[in-house]
Structure formats: structure tokens, C-alpha cells
Amino acid sequence: MSRQFPSLLAGLAFALAVSACATPTTRHPVTAADLGIPAATSDMEASLARPGVVTFQRVAFARWTGGRGAFIDLDDPRTAGVPKGDEEATIYAYVIDHPRFGRVLIDAGVSATLEDRLNWVMRRGVRDLNVRIDRTMGQWLANETAPGAVFLTHLHFDHISGLIDLPLATPVYLGPGEAQERSRINLLLGSPADAILEGYGPLHEWAFQPDPDDAFDGIVDVFGDGSVWVISVPGHSTGSTAYLVNAVDGPKLVVGDAVSTRLGWEAGMPQPVPLAARAAAERSADRLRRFSVTHPAVEVFLGHQSRTGQVEGR
């Protein structure tokens, strides 16, 4: 990443911090989800003993390079031994095919026309990240069935830009409070979520209730049959979610950017999140790692990198 770009952002962010009000991630309308039954972690765990009924595929859409400080908090004493440098990241989407409910995506890949919708700050940022597109969502759709819905892990642009290429009638689901999360940085970046979501109907918020087992903040059985579960893992963003998929070839855990890299997962390195979100982010990451240790048959998919030993999907 260019060394000038972070400095530019820092200066602009400071100016906005003293002169502007915090703005939400998106002003797009939100409604309650029409899918899902609140459940407990023990219900989700019990489902792992049953045969999977859905198919699962990871698709790599693009790669980008960012400074290691974009992924771990280099100011935290726990990261003192981590050398500075760059990390290679991949932008993924995950395809789930259900025998009754059809196809859904987790996250949305990328669109070639994203830059056209961004303000100059975001355009500069995307270019400095050296984003290399392997395929766009539009290209993928040319040979694939369009999804009936998209389940987002969160609203950051690198997880949602492929929505531009999808039919505007596609329902989009996300965690509670994700759209309303307020930050001055949203004004600086020009609300990229608003630009990407233009033309879509209201976003559907998952209806979490407190997990009776207190293993996570909340659990929802998406289709009511134990095939797909959405897990509340706030911290990286207010409404960050993970997804446990009981696939025919074994259970898969898509953690989104609750843990985005191998350093975060294997070494427990903290994320560079605002001070107010640090405790939640570390708690969510710890809970996901604990669940993985307890259930070693579950294959884990990190936000932007494969775990050691996994083959990078294309």
C-alpha cells in the first residue's frame, strides 16, 4: 500500500473528526428478517451430528495487498514481534445450494463498476490496494444460477461490491445494527454501502436473541432445519456475523472479518478496531476459535486468507 494514502486518510479523518457529525454506514432502509428462528449454541452443535443437506462452494473473486496494520493492531504490545510488511488478501463469496430453498450467497464478491460509484477518497484507496480481479460477480453469473438471497457478514465494501451485478430484487440479510453503525469515517469515505445498495429494497436484519448457552451473542437457525446457522460476532463491525453451514461434505464455518487472516486466527493477534469495539472484537474471535477447537471437524474459512493447509479456492 502506498505510504502516502494512510497519511492522507489520517489528515482528512482528523479534519472530519473536529468538524463533522458521525454518519451511519448506510442510510438504506432496514426491516426485520423474514427468515430464521432464534436458537441456542447447543442446538447448533447438535445439528453437527446429522448428515448435511446443502452443498457449499467458496469462490475467489479478487486479490489485494494491504499493509499488515490493516489486519492487526500494530500498536498493541501483543503484536510487537510481528514484522511490518504487507499481507495478501482474497475477496471471497460462498455459494450454498439448499434442496428446498435454493441458492444463497454469503457475501457478494466484486463488481468491475465499483470504482464508478465511489468518491475520490475511496477510488484512491482501492487503487492503492492494488486490487486484482480474477472474476467479477457479473462474469460468474454468466455461467451460474443467480442467488435467491445474499447473507452478508458485514457491510464493508470488499464484501458487498458484487451486489452491483446482482438483480436488484435479491433480498439482502445482515446483522442487527450493522447499517446504523455511526462513524465520522463514513462521511470521509462517501458512504460506499449506499452507492453499492442503490436500487435495492430494504435490508433484512437477523432477529437474534441472547444465546441461552452464552457461547455467542446470538444464534439463528436460518431455514429452521439446522442446515445453515447465522452467528452474532460483533466487534469488527456492530452487526458482524458468521455462518455455520452443514454441508454434505462436512460442516463449514465462515467467520467473515471477525477473523480475517492467519495471524488473527492462529496467533490470536488483535484487530485494529476502535477502542470502544476492541473488547467485543476479541471476545467474538475467542469464541469462534473455542468453537473450532471443540469441533475439530468443522472447516474454518477466514475473511481474507485460507488457514494453513487449506488450498486457495478459485
N, C-alpha and C positions, 0 to 999 in steps of 0.2 A: 504494500500500500504506500502511496506517496506520503512522505513525511509532512508535506505542506497541507494536505487535506485535513488531518486531525487538528492542526493548529488553526486552520480556517474555521472549522466547526467549533472549536473551543471559544474562539473570539466571538463568533456570531451567537453561540449559545449564551455566553456571558451577557452580551448586549440584550438579548431577549429576556434573560432572567431578571434584569432590572427594569425592563420596560413593558413586558407583555404578560398577559394572564395565561395560566395554563389552559391548554385546549385538549379535548378528548382525542383519542386515537382516530375515531371516525364519528361523524355526525349522522351516519346511516341509521335508519330506524331499526329497532330491535323488538323482537317478540318472543314469547315463550316457545320452546321446542315442542313439536307435536310428536316427537319420538322419545322413548326412553322411560325406564322405571327405576326410581331410586333404589339402591341396594346397599349391601354391606360387602366389605372385602372378603369375608368368609363365603359369601355367595359366589363371588368371582373365583375364589380359589377352588371351590367345589366344582365349578364348571370345567376346570382343567382335567378332571378325571374322565370327562365324557369325550367321545370322538368329535373332532372338528367337522364343521359342515360347510365352511366357506373356504374359498381359495384366496391366496394372498400373494401379491407381487410388488416388489419395490422397483421403481423406475427412476433412473438418474436423468435429470434434465440439463443441469449446468454445473459448472465448477467456478470457484472464485478463490482469490488469495487475499488474506487479510492478516494484519499484524496479530501476533499471539494475544495481545491485550484486548482484542475484540472478543475473545473467548474466555479468558481467565483474568482475574483481577491481579495485575502485576504489582499493585500497591499493597496487597495483602502479604503479611510476613510469611504465610504458608507457601507462597509461590516464589520465595527468594531464590531457590535453587533451580528455577526454570529459566533457561536462557531466553533472551529476547530473540525474536525472529518472526517468521510468517507461518501460518497454518493454511493448508489446502482444505477447502470446504466444498461439499457437494450439495446441490439443491435437489431434493427428492420429492416424489409423491408416491403414495401407496395405494394399490388397487385391490379392492375387496369385492368379490363376487359371491352374493348370497343366493341360495337356490330359490328363495321365496321373494326377497326384497330387491334382488337385482344388484347392480353395480354402484358402489360408492367409492369416493376417493378420500384419503387422508392427506390434506394439503393439496397444493394445486400446481406445482411445477412453475414454469416461466412462460412469458409471452414475449415475442420479438418486438411488440409495440409498447412495452412498458415505458421505455425512456420518453416516448412521445407524451406521456401523461404526467411526467414528473416535473417538479420545479428545478431550477438550475442547481440548487444545492444537492438534491438527490441525484440528478444526472451526473454531476461531477463525482459524487460518491460511488455510483455504480461503475463509472469508467475507471476510477482509481482502484476499485476492487478487481479489475481485470476479469470481468465475468466472461466465461467461455461457454456458449450454449451448445450442448450436444444435440438437443431436440427441443422444440417448443411444444407447448400443450396443443397448439393448432396442428402441428405436424403429427403428434402422437394420435390425435383424434382422427386423422385421415385414414387410419387403419384399425381403429378401435371403436367400441361402443361408448357413447358418451355416458357419464355417470348420472345416476338419478339424484345424487346429493354429494356435497363436499363437506367433510368434517375437518375443521381447522384445528391445528394445535395452538395457534395464536395468530395475531393479525399483522405480524411483521412482513414487510414487502417480499422478502425472499421465500416466504411460504405461501403467498397468496397471489402472486402476479399472474399465474396461469389462468386465474378466473376470467381475465380479459378475453380469452379464447373460447371459453365455455358458453353454452346457451344461457342467456340472462334469466331464464326461468328456473335454473338449477337452484334448489334450496341450499343454503349455506348455514352450517351449525358451528357454534363456538362456545367458549366458556363464559360464565356469568361475570359481568364487569369488564370484560376484555375491550368492548367497544368504547366504554365510558372512561377507561383509564386516562387520567389527565396528566399532561406534561407540557412544559414550555417547548421542549424539543419538537413536539408535534407541529407547532406553528413554523419552526425553523425548516422542517422537512417538507412542509406544504401538504400535510395530511395525505400521504401516498395511498393509504387504505381507502380514503374517499374517492380518489381518482380511479383506483382499480375496481371498486364496487359500483361505479356509476352504471345505472340501469337495472341493478339487481333489486329484488324485493327485500323486505325486512330480514335481518339476520336472526337466526333461531338460537336462543340461549338454552343450553342444557340446564335442567332443573335439578341441581344437586341438593341433597340433604346431608347433614352430618353423618359420617360413616359410623355406624354403631360399634364397629371394632376399633375405631380410632387409628387405623393403619394409614389412611389417607384422609384428605379433607372431605371427599365425597366420591361416590361411585354411582354410575348409571348403567343399567343393562339396556343397551340401545334398542335391540329388537325384541327384547323380552324372552329370548330363547338361549341366552348365555353364549352367543356366538361372537358378539362384539361388545366390549365394555369401554366406557369413557371414564377417565380418572382425573379428578381435580388435582393439579400440581402447581399452584400459584407460586410466583416468585420471579421467574424470568419476565413474566408479564402478569397482570392481575388475574386474567382468565386462562392461563396456560393449562392445556390438557394433554394427557397421554392416552393411548388406546391399547387395550389388550385384545388381540384377535385370536380366537380359537380356530386356527386354520387346519385344513385336512392333513397338512404335513407338519403339524406341531404348532404350539402357541407362540405368538409374536407380540412383543411389547414395543410400541412406537412411542418414544418418550418426548419427541419434539425437542425444543431447545431448553427443556428443563435440565437436560444434559446434552450438549451439542458435540463434544469432542471426546477423544480417548483420554486426554488429560483430566477432563472433568469426571469421567466415569471411573477410570482405573486408579487414578491418583487422588481423586476427591478434591480437585482444585476448584476454588470458588469462582463464581461468575462475576463480571464487572457490572453489577446492577446497582441501582440507587440504594443509599443507606437504609431507607425505610423498607426495602424489599429483600434485604440480604438474609434475614432470619428465615423468611418464608422460602426463598430460593434454596437455601442449604437444607432446610427440613424436607422439601419436596424431593431434592436429589437423593438425600439419605434414605428416604422412604422407598424410592424406586430401586436403589441399589440393594436395600434389605430384602425387598420383594424378590429380586432376581436371585439373591443368594439362597433364599428359602425355596425357590422354584427354579432349579438349575436347568430344567428342560425348556424354559421359556427363552426364546431367542430375542435379544435386545437390539433395537435399531435406534442409534443416536441421531440427534438432529442433523448433523452435517458430516459425520465421519462413520465409517464402519468400525466395529470393535475388532480388536486383534484376532486374526484368524478367519475373519469373515471376508468373503470375496465381494469386491465392489460391484454393485449391480449396474448394468447399463440398459 
